[in-house]
Amino acid sequence: MDKAAARRDRLRAMRTAAAEAGEDSPPPAAKPAAPEEPQLRFRNYNVHDKKNIAHSTVEAAQPPKFEEPRVDPEMLPSLDADADLLVNVAPKKPNWDLRRDVAKKLEKLERRTQRAIVQLLQQEQRAVMEQDVGQAD
């Protein structure tokens, strides 16, 4: 109960202080009267009947002018540097180290494969030539 009574006393003191301050100061200025007819602003609508409606139109928003960035050719790095940049920026695949380690062995196998293909083609040509010679006799 003491808390409620103390709070009540504080509120009374604040009310009296506000009332005394209000008597000394001039009354607040009244709000200006609204115009008799409200002024309409059409943003997304063009009025066809302009005689009956007092209105103002809001101009369409103009986007800011964009200028293309200018690039000095002297400031551009060489093509080799561009290639290096792209390699460094792009993330590597998870198996890039395996491919690097196996690259030499793959080159060797590729050469052997090419030699084997050439040998097979030569054997086929010999077989065809022997058949032609056998038929010609």
N, CA, C and O atoms as a DFTB+ gen file, in Angstrom:
548 C
 N C O
     1  1       0.802      -1.195       0.000
     2  2       0.000       0.000       0.000
     3  2       0.847       1.261       0.000
     4  3       0.456       2.279      -0.571
     5  1       2.001       1.194       0.638
     6  2       2.878       2.360       0.667
     7  2       3.325       2.745      -0.736
     8  3       3.419       3.926      -1.071
     9  1       3.596       1.735      -1.548
    10  2       4.058       2.013      -2.910
    11  2       2.970       2.704      -3.724
    12  3       3.247       3.634      -4.481
    13  1       1.734       2.243      -3.565
    14  2       0.630       2.833      -4.315
    15  2       0.398       4.277      -3.885
    16  3       0.159       5.146      -4.723
    17  1       0.467       4.529      -2.603
    18  2       0.257       5.888      -2.099
    19  2       1.378       6.810      -2.563
    20  3       1.128       7.955      -2.940
    21  1       2.617       6.312      -2.538
    22  2       3.751       7.129      -2.981
    23  2       3.619       7.450      -4.472
    24  3       3.913       8.561      -4.911
    25  1       3.175       6.465      -5.229
    26  2       3.008       6.686      -6.677
    27  2       1.914       7.719      -6.935
    28  3       2.063       8.595      -7.787
    29  1       0.813       7.606      -6.189
    30  2      -0.295       8.540      -6.343
    31  2       0.161       9.963      -6.040
    32  3      -0.210      10.898      -6.749
    33  1       0.957      10.130      -4.999
    34  2       1.469      11.457      -4.633
    35  2       2.377      12.017      -5.732
    36  3       2.300      13.200      -6.065
    37  1       3.229      11.165      -6.288
    38  2       4.123      11.624      -7.362
    39  2       3.325      12.069      -8.582
    40  3       3.642      13.088      -9.196
    41  1       2.290      11.306      -8.936
    42  2       1.466      11.673     -10.088
    43  2       0.749      13.000      -9.859
    44  3       0.651      13.813     -10.778
    45  1       0.239      13.232      -8.628
    46  2      -0.421      14.505      -8.327
    47  2       0.561      15.657      -8.457
    48  3       0.227      16.711      -9.000
    49  1       1.776      15.453      -7.957
    50  2       2.791      16.506      -8.024
    51  2       3.134      16.816      -9.484
    52  3       3.310      17.979      -9.848
    53  1       3.229      15.795     -10.304
    54  2       3.539      16.034     -11.724
    55  2       2.391      16.756     -12.416
    56  3       2.625      17.621     -13.260
    57  1       1.134      16.409     -12.064
    58  2      -0.014      17.079     -12.671
    59  2      -0.061      18.550     -12.294
    60  3      -0.317      19.404     -13.143
    61  1       0.180      18.843     -11.048
    62  2       0.147      20.249     -10.617
    63  2       1.286      21.037     -11.256
    64  3       1.102      22.191     -11.643
    65  1       2.470      20.417     -11.370
    66  2       3.606      21.098     -12.008
    67  2       3.300      21.366     -13.478
    68  3       3.642      22.427     -13.998
    69  1       2.664      20.422     -14.142
    70  2       2.325      20.605     -15.551
    71  2       1.261      21.678     -15.706
    72  3       1.303      22.458     -16.658
    73  1       0.308      21.729     -14.785
    74  2      -0.749      22.740     -14.860
    75  2      -0.172      24.127     -14.631
    76  3      -0.555      25.073     -15.319
    77  1       0.745      24.267     -13.673
    78  2       1.360      25.569     -13.417
    79  2       2.199      26.016     -14.609
    80  3       2.192      27.192     -14.974
    81  1       2.912      25.085     -15.207
    82  2       3.740      25.426     -16.369
    83  2       2.852      25.805     -17.546
    84  3       3.220      26.664     -18.347
    85  1       1.704      25.184     -17.656
    86  2       0.781      25.473     -18.751
    87  2       0.152      26.843     -18.613
    88  3      -0.125      27.490     -19.623
    89  1      -0.084      27.313     -17.377
    90  2      -0.683      28.630     -17.179
    91  2       0.295      29.732     -17.545
    92  3      -0.110      30.770     -18.068
    93  1       1.583      29.519     -17.276
    94  2       2.584      30.543     -17.556
    95  2       2.871      30.663     -19.050
    96  3       3.095      31.766     -19.550
    97  1       2.866      29.556     -19.757
    98  2       3.209      29.597     -21.186
    99  2       1.965      29.888     -22.011
   100  3       0.849      29.576     -21.595
   101  1       2.159      30.484     -23.178
   102  2       0.996      30.773     -24.023
   103  2       0.399      29.473     -24.551
   104  3       1.095      28.463     -24.651
   105  1      -0.872      29.496     -24.884
   106  2      -1.509      28.268     -25.376
   107  2      -0.881      27.858     -26.718
   108  3      -0.451      28.715     -27.490
   109  1      -0.832      26.581     -26.984
   110  2      -0.233      26.133     -28.243
   111  2      -1.046      26.639     -29.426
   112  3      -2.267      26.776     -29.347
   113  1      -0.358      26.910     -30.507
   114  2      -1.032      27.438     -31.696
   115  2      -1.968      26.379     -32.255
   116  3      -1.655      25.188     -32.277
   117  1      -3.104      26.839     -32.698
   118  2      -4.080      25.912     -33.261
   119  2      -3.582      25.422     -34.617
   120  3      -2.849      26.123     -35.315
   121  1      -3.983      24.231     -34.970
   122  2      -3.574      23.671     -36.255
   123  2      -4.208      24.496     -37.368
   124  3      -5.349      24.940     -37.237
   125  1      -3.483      24.704     -38.454
   126  2      -4.089      25.448     -39.556
   127  2      -5.265      24.661     -40.122
   128  3      -5.245      23.435     -40.227
   129  1      -6.267      25.415     -40.473
   130  2      -7.468      24.776     -40.996
   131  2      -7.159      24.109     -42.327
   132  3      -6.401      24.636     -43.142
   133  1      -7.749      22.956     -42.530
   134  2      -7.543      22.221     -43.780
   135  2      -8.228      22.980     -44.906
   136  3      -9.246      23.632     -44.671
   137  1      -7.704      22.915     -46.107
   138  2      -8.373      23.598     -47.215
   139  2      -9.774      23.029     -47.394
   140  3     -10.047      21.870     -47.080
   141  1     -10.637      23.869     -47.901
   142  2     -12.031      23.448     -48.023
   143  2     -12.162      22.235     -48.930
   144  3     -12.898      21.299     -48.614
   145  1     -11.458      22.243     -50.048
   146  2     -11.485      21.081     -50.938
   147  2     -10.120      20.415     -50.879
   148  3      -9.099      21.075     -51.077
   149  1     -10.089      19.143     -50.615
   150  2      -8.783      18.480     -50.560
   151  2      -8.125      18.469     -51.935
   152  3      -8.789      18.307     -52.959
   153  1      -6.830      18.642     -51.937
   154  2      -6.062      18.654     -53.180
   155  2      -5.635      17.215     -53.468
   156  3      -4.935      16.602     -52.662
   157  1      -6.046      16.688     -54.590
   158  2      -5.708      15.320     -54.953
   159  2      -4.404      15.298     -55.740
   160  3      -4.137      16.184     -56.552
   161  1      -3.607      14.284     -55.490
   162  2      -2.361      14.097     -56.235
   163  2      -2.399      12.716     -56.869
   164  3      -2.405      11.697     -56.178
   165  1      -2.426      12.703     -58.177
   166  2      -2.478      11.434     -58.887
   167  2      -1.076      11.041     -59.305
   168  3      -0.430      11.738     -60.087
   169  1      -0.615       9.934     -58.786
   170  2       0.727       9.464     -59.121
   171  2       0.689       8.475     -60.280
   172  3       1.520       8.551     -61.184
   173  1      -0.256       7.558     -60.262
   174  2      -0.285       6.490     -61.251
   175  2      -1.528       6.551     -62.134
   176  3      -1.866       5.570     -62.797
   177  1      -2.194       7.667     -62.147
   178  2      -3.437       7.738     -62.893
   179  2      -3.526       9.090     -63.579
   180  3      -3.336      10.127     -62.944
   181  1      -3.808       9.081     -64.850
   182  2      -4.021      10.322     -65.590
   183  2      -5.519      10.598     -65.629
   184  3      -6.295       9.770     -66.105
   185  1      -5.920      11.744     -65.136
   186  2      -7.329      12.093     -65.059
   187  2      -7.817      12.510     -66.437
   188  3      -7.188      13.332     -67.104
   189  1      -8.939      11.941     -66.861
   190  2      -9.501      12.283     -68.168
   191  2     -10.400      13.519     -68.069
   192  3     -10.426      14.348     -68.979
   193  1     -11.128      13.637     -66.972
   194  2     -12.054      14.751     -66.796
   195  2     -11.405      15.771     -65.866
   196  3     -11.565      15.689     -64.648
   197  1     -10.682      16.722     -66.425
   198  2      -9.935      17.677     -65.616
   199  2     -10.809      18.829     -65.121
   200  3     -10.387      19.595     -64.254
   201  1     -11.990      18.955     -65.649
   202  2     -12.855      20.063     -65.252
   203  2     -13.423      19.858     -63.847
   204  3     -13.485      20.800     -63.059
   205  1     -13.829      18.654     -63.541
   206  2     -14.558      18.407     -62.299
   207  2     -13.650      18.135     -61.100
   208  3     -14.102      18.212     -59.958
   209  1     -12.393      17.822     -61.338
   210  2     -11.513      17.459     -60.228
   211  2     -10.347      18.431     -60.177
   212  3      -9.617      18.607     -61.153
   213  1     -10.188      19.063     -59.008
   214  2      -9.017      19.911     -58.804
   215  2      -7.893      18.992     -58.347
   216  3      -7.995      18.347     -57.304
   217  1      -6.841      18.935     -59.117
   218  2      -5.776      17.994     -58.798
   219  2      -4.436      18.511     -59.298
   220  3      -4.350      19.481     -60.051
   221  1      -3.418      17.837     -58.857
   222  2      -2.090      18.101     -59.385
   223  2      -1.448      16.754     -59.674
   224  3      -1.642      15.786     -58.938
   225  1      -0.701      16.707     -60.728
   226  2      -0.042      15.449     -61.074
   227  2       1.399      15.492     -60.595
   228  3       2.049      16.538     -60.608
   229  1       1.867      14.369     -60.187
   230  2       3.246      14.241     -59.743
   231  2       4.060      13.796     -60.947
   232  3       3.691      12.850     -61.643
   233  1       5.160      14.480     -61.184
   234  2       5.985      14.125     -62.329
   235  2       6.586      12.744     -62.133
   236  3       6.874      12.319     -61.014
   237  1       6.765      12.063     -63.248
   238  2       7.362      10.730     -63.191
   239  2       8.803      10.837     -62.708
   240  3       9.518      11.784     -63.036
   241  1       9.203       9.872     -61.944
   242  2      10.568       9.870     -61.417
   243  2      11.547       9.621     -62.552
   244  3      11.322       8.755     -63.396
   245  1      12.606      10.363     -62.570
   246  2      13.635      10.208     -63.594
   247  2      14.807       9.443     -62.992
   248  3      15.353       9.846     -61.965
   249  1      15.194       8.341     -63.627
   250  2      16.352       7.618     -63.090
   251  2      17.615       8.435     -63.295
   252  3      17.701       9.221     -64.239
   253  1      18.582       8.261     -62.434
   254  2      19.827       9.013     -62.605
   255  2      20.533       8.577     -63.884
   256  3      20.425       7.425     -64.304
   257  1      21.249       9.501     -64.489
   258  2      21.948       9.185     -65.732
   259  2      23.146       8.304     -65.422
   260  3      23.908       8.558     -64.490
   261  1      23.290       7.269     -66.225
   262  2      24.374       6.312     -66.025
   263  2      25.423       6.524     -67.090
   264  3      25.117       6.575     -68.281
   265  1      26.639       6.645     -66.660
   266  2      27.742       6.774     -67.601
   267  2      28.535       5.488     -67.587
   268  3      28.854       4.945     -66.529
   269  1      28.848       5.008     -68.774
   270  2      29.650       3.798     -68.880
   271  2      31.028       4.063     -68.290
   272  3      31.616       5.115     -68.539
   273  1      31.544       3.126     -67.515
   274  2      32.890       3.333     -66.976
   275  2      33.917       3.322     -68.100
   276  3      33.847       2.501     -69.015
   277  1      34.844       4.218     -68.019
   278  2      35.881       4.319     -69.041
   279  2      37.100       3.539     -68.580
   280  3      37.527       3.626     -67.429
   281  1      37.645       2.774     -69.518
   282  2      38.800       1.949     -69.193
   283  2      39.973       2.429     -70.028
   284  3      39.883       2.529     -71.251
   285  1      41.067       2.722     -69.355
   286  2      42.278       3.111     -70.064
   287  2      43.013       1.853     -70.493
   288  3      43.229       0.960     -69.673
   289  1      43.404       1.761     -71.766
   290  2      44.111       0.562     -72.218
   291  2      45.440       0.371     -71.493
   292  3      45.915      -0.755     -71.348
   293  1      46.026       1.450     -71.046
   294  2      47.293       1.342     -70.331
   295  2      47.112       0.663     -68.982
   296  3      48.023       0.003     -68.481
   297  1      45.944       0.828     -68.403
   298  2      45.698       0.270     -67.084
   299  2      45.377      -1.225     -67.136
   300  3      45.462      -1.909     -66.116
   301  1      45.010      -1.738     -68.316
   302  2      44.662      -3.147     -68.435
   303  2      45.913      -4.007     -68.359
   304  3      46.923      -3.679     -68.982
   305  1      45.867      -5.090     -67.616
   306  2      47.017      -5.995     -67.596
   307  2      47.092      -6.771     -68.906
   308  3      46.129      -6.794     -69.672
   309  1      48.204      -7.392     -69.158
   310  2      48.372      -8.138     -70.407
   311  2      47.464      -9.363     -70.403
   312  3      46.897      -9.719     -69.369
   313  1      47.326     -10.013     -71.577
   314  2      46.452     -11.173     -71.694
   315  2      46.952     -12.334     -70.838
   316  3      46.150     -13.068     -70.262
   317  1      48.261     -12.504     -70.751
   318  2      48.806     -13.583     -69.933
   319  2      48.443     -13.378     -68.467
   320  3      48.135     -14.333     -67.754
   321  1      48.481     -12.145     -68.034
   322  2      48.127     -11.848     -66.648
   323  2      46.648     -12.142     -66.410
   324  3      46.274     -12.615     -65.337
   325  1      45.790     -11.858     -67.426
   326  2      44.366     -12.156     -67.289
   327  2      44.151     -13.646     -67.113
   328  3      43.355     -14.067     -66.274
   329  1      44.856     -14.447     -67.900
   330  2      44.706     -15.893     -67.792
   331  2      45.123     -16.365     -66.401
   332  3      44.459     -17.209     -65.801
   333  1      46.218     -15.820     -65.896
   334  2      46.669     -16.203     -64.562
   335  2      45.646     -15.801     -63.502
   336  3      45.408     -16.539     -62.547
   337  1      45.045     -14.624     -63.679
   338  2      44.049     -14.174     -62.713
   339  2      42.848     -15.109     -62.701
   340  3      42.335     -15.454     -61.637
   341  1      42.398     -15.521     -63.890
   342  2      41.237     -16.397     -63.952
   343  2      41.537     -17.748     -63.316
   344  3      40.674     -18.331     -62.659
   345  1      42.735     -18.241     -63.503
   346  2      43.094     -19.523     -62.902
   347  2      43.118     -19.393     -61.389
   348  3      42.664     -20.292     -60.681
   349  1      43.635     -18.300     -60.896
   350  2      43.735     -18.121     -59.452
   351  2      42.382     -17.872     -58.801
   352  3      42.173     -18.236     -57.643
   353  1      41.462     -17.253     -59.535
   354  2      40.170     -16.907     -58.959
   355  2      39.238     -18.111     -58.941
   356  3      38.500     -18.315     -57.977
   357  1      39.271     -18.914     -60.012
   358  2      38.354     -20.043     -60.114
   359  2      38.729     -21.114     -59.087
   360  3      39.909     -21.417     -58.909
   361  1      37.740     -21.680     -58.420
   362  2      38.052     -22.728     -57.450
   363  2      38.502     -23.996     -58.162
   364  3      38.022     -24.309     -59.252
   365  1      39.408     -24.711     -57.552
   366  2      39.925     -25.936     -58.154
   367  2      39.005     -27.094     -57.802
   368  3      38.353     -27.105     -56.758
   369  1      38.972     -28.073     -58.711
   370  2      38.169     -29.260     -58.459
   371  2      38.842     -30.087     -57.362
   372  3      40.046     -29.965     -57.139
   373  1      38.071     -30.919     -56.687
   374  2      38.653     -31.679     -55.573
   375  2      39.755     -32.648     -55.993
   376  3      40.613     -32.987     -55.177
   377  1      39.752     -33.103     -57.254
   378  2      40.742     -34.091     -57.659
   379  2      41.874     -33.480     -58.481
   380  3      42.541     -34.192     -59.232
   381  1      42.096     -32.201     -58.353
   382  2      43.110     -31.545     -59.179
   383  2      44.503     -32.079     -58.892
   384  3      45.323     -32.166     -59.806
   385  1      44.792     -32.438     -57.651
   386  2      46.125     -32.946     -57.330
   387  2      46.346     -34.337     -57.909
   388  3      47.461     -34.671     -58.310
   389  1      45.285     -35.157     -57.958
   390  2      45.410     -36.485     -58.568
   391  2      45.682     -36.362     -60.063
   392  3      46.521     -37.075     -60.613
   393  1      44.968     -35.457     -60.706
   394  2      45.190     -35.252     -62.143
   395  2      46.610     -34.778     -62.407
   396  3      47.238     -35.205     -63.377
   397  1      47.114     -33.911     -61.564
   398  2      48.469     -33.405     -61.743
   399  2      49.487     -34.536     -61.623
   400  3      50.435     -34.616     -62.405
   401  1      49.282     -35.406     -60.639
   402  2      50.223     -36.498     -60.412
   403  2      50.189     -37.534     -61.531
   404  3      51.215     -38.142     -61.832
   405  1      49.043     -37.744     -62.145
   406  2      48.881     -38.792     -63.148
   407  2      49.125     -38.260     -64.557
   408  3      49.141     -39.044     -65.505
   409  1      49.314     -36.970     -64.720
   410  2      49.422     -36.369     -66.052
   411  2      50.563     -36.974     -66.866
   412  3      50.369     -37.253     -68.050
   413  1      51.743     -37.188     -66.286
   414  2      52.879     -37.741     -67.030
   415  2      52.586     -39.157     -67.497
   416  3      52.900     -39.517     -68.632
   417  1      51.986     -39.958     -66.629
   418  2      51.660     -41.335     -67.001
   419  2      50.619     -41.351     -68.115
   420  3      50.682     -42.187     -69.017
   421  1      49.658     -40.424     -68.052
   422  2      48.640     -40.359     -69.095
   423  2      49.249     -39.973     -70.435
   424  3      48.837     -40.498     -71.469
   425  1      50.222     -39.065     -70.437
   426  2      50.886     -38.690     -71.690
   427  2      51.583     -39.896     -72.302
   428  3      51.501     -40.116     -73.511
   429  1      52.264     -40.671     -71.477
   430  2      52.962     -41.862     -71.958
   431  2      51.958     -42.861     -72.536
   432  3      52.184     -43.426     -73.606
   433  1      50.846     -43.076     -71.822
   434  2      49.827     -44.004     -72.310
   435  2      49.190     -43.501     -73.600
   436  3      48.875     -44.295     -74.487
   437  1      49.001     -42.200     -73.711
   438  2      48.417     -41.620     -74.927
   439  2      49.324     -41.891     -76.122
   440  3      48.836     -42.243     -77.196
   441  1      50.630     -41.734     -75.953
   442  2      51.567     -42.008     -77.040
   443  2      51.517     -43.483     -77.429
   444  3      51.497     -43.812     -78.615
   445  1      51.497     -44.362     -76.444
   446  2      51.419     -45.798     -76.737
   447  2      50.128     -46.127     -77.472
   448  3      50.124     -46.936     -78.400
   449  1      49.024     -45.495     -77.052
   450  2      47.737     -45.740     -77.699
   451  2      47.786     -45.305     -79.155
   452  3      47.297     -46.020     -80.030
   453  1      48.368     -44.144     -79.426
   454  2      48.469     -43.661     -80.806
   455  2      49.311     -44.616     -81.649
   456  3      48.956     -44.905     -82.792
   457  1      50.423     -45.110     -81.099
   458  2      51.265     -46.064     -81.834
   459  2      50.500     -47.348     -82.126
   460  3      50.599     -47.898     -83.222
   461  1      49.739     -47.825     -81.145
   462  2      48.974     -49.059     -81.341
   463  2      47.914     -48.870     -82.413
   464  3      47.691     -49.769     -83.225
   465  1      47.260     -47.717     -82.429
   466  2      46.243     -47.438     -83.453
   467  2      46.888     -47.422     -84.831
   468  3      46.332     -47.969     -85.784
   469  1      48.063     -46.796     -84.942
   470  2      48.772     -46.743     -86.227
   471  2      49.141     -48.159     -86.676
   472  3      48.985     -48.491     -87.851
   473  1      49.625     -48.990     -85.761
   474  2      49.992     -50.364     -86.108
   475  2      48.779     -51.150     -86.587
   476  3      48.873     -51.892     -87.565
   477  1      47.633     -50.996     -85.908
   478  2      46.418     -51.703     -86.328
   479  2      45.982     -51.263     -87.720
   480  3      45.596     -52.095     -88.542
   481  1      46.039     -49.973     -87.985
   482  2      45.660     -49.479     -89.316
   483  2      46.609     -50.021     -90.381
   484  3      46.172     -50.392     -91.470
   485  1      47.905     -50.067     -90.072
   486  2      48.872     -50.603     -91.033
   487  2      48.610     -52.085     -91.291
   488  3      48.712     -52.537     -92.431
   489  1      48.275     -52.844     -90.254
   490  2      47.975     -54.266     -90.428
   491  2      46.750     -54.450     -91.310
   492  3      46.731     -55.326     -92.175
   493  1      45.712     -53.616     -91.091
   494  2      44.505     -53.714     -91.913
   495  2      44.827     -53.398     -93.364
   496  3      44.335     -54.074     -94.268
   497  1      45.659     -52.366     -93.604
   498  2      46.034     -52.015     -94.975
   499  2      46.804     -53.159     -95.630
   500  3      46.576     -53.459     -96.802
   501  1      47.704     -53.797     -94.899
   502  2      48.463     -54.929     -95.441
   503  2      47.525     -56.072     -95.798
   504  3      47.665     -56.710     -96.841
   505  1      46.549     -56.323     -94.896
   506  2      45.608     -57.419     -95.161
   507  2      44.779     -57.118     -96.401
   508  3      44.536     -58.010     -97.213
   509  1      44.345     -55.879     -96.556
   510  2      43.559     -55.495     -97.737
   511  2      44.415     -55.613     -98.990
   512  3      43.935     -56.087    -100.020
   513  1      45.674     -55.189     -98.920
   514  2      46.571     -55.253    -100.085
   515  2      46.845     -56.710    -100.455
   516  3      46.901     -57.035    -101.641
   517  1      47.018     -57.596     -99.466
   518  2      47.250     -59.013     -99.745
   519  2      46.027     -59.630    -100.403
   520  3      46.153     -60.473    -101.291
   521  1      44.824     -59.205     -99.962
   522  2      43.609     -59.726    -100.585
   523  2      43.517     -59.249    -102.029
   524  3      43.143     -60.014    -102.918
   525  1      43.861     -57.970    -102.262
   526  2      43.822     -57.441    -103.623
   527  2      44.828     -58.173    -104.515
   528  3      44.518     -58.502    -105.660
   529  1      46.020     -58.425    -103.999
   530  2      47.058     -59.130    -104.758
   531  2      46.610     -60.567    -105.017
   532  3      46.829     -61.102    -106.104
   533  1      45.977     -61.195    -104.005
   534  2      45.493     -62.575    -104.155
   535  2      44.376     -62.656    -105.173
   536  3      44.284     -63.651    -105.891
   537  1      43.539     -61.667    -105.263
   538  2      42.440     -61.664    -106.224
   539  2      42.947     -61.329    -107.621
   540  3      42.389     -61.797    -108.613
   541  1      43.977     -60.538    -107.703
   542  2      44.510     -60.144    -109.001
   543  2      45.188     -61.335    -109.682
   544  3      45.237     -61.381    -110.912
   545  1      45.711     -62.296    -108.923
   546  2      46.392     -63.454    -109.525
   547  2      45.433     -64.353    -110.125
   548  3      45.816     -65.383    -110.681
